[in-house]
Every structure is written in C-alpha cells, then in structure tokens.
Amino acid sequence: MDGLWGVDGSVTRWMAGHRAPFPTHVADVLMYAGSPVPLLVALLVAAVLAAVRRELVRAVVAGAVAAAAADMGTEWLKPSFARPRPDAHWALVTAQGFSFPSAAAATVFAGAVAVICASRRTRSPLPRAWVVVHAVLLGVALLVGAAVIYLGVHWLSDVVAGAVEGAAIGYGVARVVTLQRAHRPG
C-alpha cells in the first residue's frame, strides 16, 4: 500500500534503512509519549504549573479535552478506512488494529494545538516562557509523528491525516473554551 501520492513506501523504506540503536530507543519513548496516559499526565503537570497564571488553566484543560477527543475520533475513524499497517517486517514494535489515521499523531497534535491556541487568546501577554512551551509542544508532536513512521507502525499518510485531524480538533476545542470565557458575564 503506497498512499500519499506514492510517498508512503519510499519514506518507510528510507526510515528502515537508516535505523540505529539510539534513535530507535528515542522513537520508542516518543511513541509511548504519544499515547493518551503520558500525554494526560504531561497536561496535568502543565495544569499545576499554569495555576500560577490562572487564565492559562483553560488552555491546559482544552489540551486534555482535545487529546481525548482526538483519540476517540481516530478509534471511530479507523474501521471506516480499514487500512492495514505497514508489513510486519518493517515494524520494530507491535501495534494492533488499523493504521489510518494515526492516533498518536492526532492525540499529540490535538493537545498541542489546543494549548497553543487557547493560551494565545488570553487577555494578558504571555511570558516568553510560553513561547518556548509552544515550540516544545509542536516539536514533540512532530517527533512523535516521525517516531511512529520510524518504528514501522504507521505510513506517512497516516501521520499526516492524524496531525490534520488532531490540529482541527485542537483548534475547535480551543475556540469553544475561549468563546465561553469571552461570553461570561462580569
């Protein structure tokens, strides 16, 4: 199966041909980081840190809600597409179920985009530290997407679709959260 205009197989073969022990270990960690439990723990830690800036707590809550919604959304979509994962000989880890769209990519992009969009819409300017947080969130999301391709459990098009789905959900959740705040009396 070579979706995304014939690029999927080429990218998978290139990644497989450039594997090494240390990047493989990093990819394992990143793939696990893209699963719902570590992501929600990270968002919980961020919520505690955001408590200092009370209005940023909404951004973290938006991230958690968006990540959960994206994870559920991909599980609902996968049977509709029923796309098989890359052949087992490409995989360095075991993954179950269908491949399209990538739940790991959707979950991390949803959480990242929701936090970024909701925190950018606060009333006061964000401290420079949040610019770094935004860059780290997007960087981790991109690395998780690359990791699941590198590990051979997703095609590039799975990750692109998951990222688009997650970003759309993250943006939508952030808009709802910030609109609710904007329409509160007082």
C-alpha positions in Angstrom: 0.0 0.0 0.0 1.6 3.3 -1.1 -0.7 6.2 -0.4 0.0 9.9 -0.3 1.0 10.0 -4.0 3.4 7.1 -3.8 5.5 8.5 -0.9 4.4 6.2 1.9 6.5 3.2 0.8 9.5 5.3 0.0 9.5 7.1 3.3 9.1 3.8 5.2 11.9 2.1 3.3 14.2 5.1 3.9 13.5 5.2 7.6 14.1 1.4 7.9 17.4 1.8 6.1 18.6 4.5 8.5 17.8 2.9 11.8 20.3 2.8 14.7 20.0 1.7 18.3 19.9 5.2 20.0 17.3 6.7 17.6 15.3 3.5 17.9 15.2 3.9 21.7 14.2 7.6 21.4 11.5 6.7 18.9 10.1 4.1 21.4 9.9 6.7 24.1 8.3 9.2 21.8 5.7 6.7 20.5 4.8 5.9 24.2 4.6 9.7 24.8 2.0 9.9 22.1 -0.3 7.6 23.9 -3.1 9.0 26.0 -1.8 8.3 29.5 1.6 10.0 29.3 0.0 12.9 27.4 -2.6 13.4 30.0 0.0 13.2 32.8 2.0 15.9 31.0 -1.1 18.0 30.7 -1.8 17.6 34.4 1.7 18.7 35.3 1.2 21.7 32.9 -2.1 22.5 34.7 -0.3 22.6 38.0 2.3 24.9 36.5 -0.3 27.0 34.8 -2.1 27.6 38.1 0.3 30.4 38.6 -1.4 32.1 35.6 -5.0 31.2 36.3 -6.3 32.1 32.9 -3.8 29.6 31.3 -5.5 26.7 33.2 -8.2 26.8 30.5 -5.6 26.2 27.8 -4.3 23.1 29.6 -7.9 21.8 30.1 -8.5 22.5 26.4 -5.4 20.4 25.6 -6.6 17.5 27.7 -10.1 17.6 26.2 -8.8 17.9 22.7 -6.3 15.0 23.1 -9.1 12.7 24.5 -11.5 13.7 21.7 -8.8 13.1 19.0 -8.0 9.7 20.5 -11.7 8.7 20.4 -12.1 10.2 17.0 -9.3 8.1 15.5 -10.7 5.0 17.0 -14.0 5.7 15.5 -12.5 6.5 12.0 -10.1 3.6 11.7 -12.7 0.9 11.0 -14.2 3.2 8.3 -10.9 3.2 6.4 -9.6 -0.3 7.5 -6.1 0.5 6.3 -3.6 -2.1 7.2 -0.4 -1.1 9.0 3.0 -1.4 7.2 4.2 -5.0 6.7 5.4 -6.6 9.9 9.0 -6.8 8.6 9.2 -3.0 8.7 7.9 -2.8 12.3 10.3 -2.6 15.3 7.4 -2.7 17.8 4.0 -4.4 17.8 0.9 -2.3 17.0 -2.7 -3.6 16.9 -5.6 -2.6 14.7 -5.8 -0.4 11.7 -3.4 2.2 10.7 -5.3 5.2 9.3 -5.3 7.8 10.8 -2.5 7.7 13.4 -4.0 8.0 16.9 -0.6 9.0 18.3 -0.3 11.9 15.8 -3.9 13.0 16.3 -3.6 12.9 20.1 -0.4 14.9 20.4 -1.3 17.5 17.7 -4.8 18.0 19.3 -3.3 18.6 22.7 -0.5 20.9 21.4 -2.7 23.0 19.1 -5.4 23.4 21.8 -2.9 24.5 24.4 -1.3 26.9 21.9 -4.5 28.4 20.6 -6.2 28.7 23.9 -3.2 30.2 25.7 -2.7 32.7 22.8 -6.2 34.1 23.4 -5.6 35.1 27.0 -6.2 38.8 28.0 -2.7 39.5 29.1 0.5 39.0 27.1 2.1 35.6 27.6 5.5 35.4 29.2 8.4 34.4 27.0 8.5 31.0 28.6 5.2 30.2 27.0 6.7 30.8 23.6 9.2 28.1 24.4 6.4 25.9 25.7 4.6 26.3 22.4 7.7 25.5 20.4 8.3 22.4 22.5 4.7 21.2 22.1 4.9 21.5 18.3 8.4 19.9 18.3 7.2 16.9 20.4 4.1 16.5 18.2 6.3 16.4 15.0 8.8 14.0 16.7 6.0 11.6 17.8 4.8 11.6 14.2 8.2 10.8 12.9 8.7 8.2 15.6 5.8 6.0 14.6 6.9 6.1 11.0 10.5 5.2 12.0 9.2 2.3 14.1 7.3 1.0 11.2 3.8 1.0 12.6 2.4 3.9 10.5 2.7 5.2 7.0 3.5 8.9 6.4 -0.1 9.5 5.2 -1.4 8.0 8.5 0.6 10.6 10.4 -0.4 13.5 8.1 -4.1 12.6 8.4 -3.8 12.2 12.2 -2.0 15.5 12.5 -4.6 17.3 10.5 -7.4 15.7 12.4 -5.8 16.5 15.7 -5.0 20.1 14.8 -8.6 20.6 13.7 -10.0 19.2 16.9 -7.4 21.1 19.0 -8.3 24.4 17.3 -12.1 23.7 17.6 -11.8 22.9 21.3 -9.6 26.0 22.0 -12.2 28.2 20.2 -15.0 26.8 22.3 -13.1 27.2 25.5 -12.1 30.8 24.7 -15.5 31.7 23.4 -17.1 30.5 26.6 -14.7 32.8 28.5 -15.4 35.7 26.3 -19.2 35.4 26.8 -19.1 35.1 30.6 -20.8 38.0 32.4 -18.7 40.2 34.6 
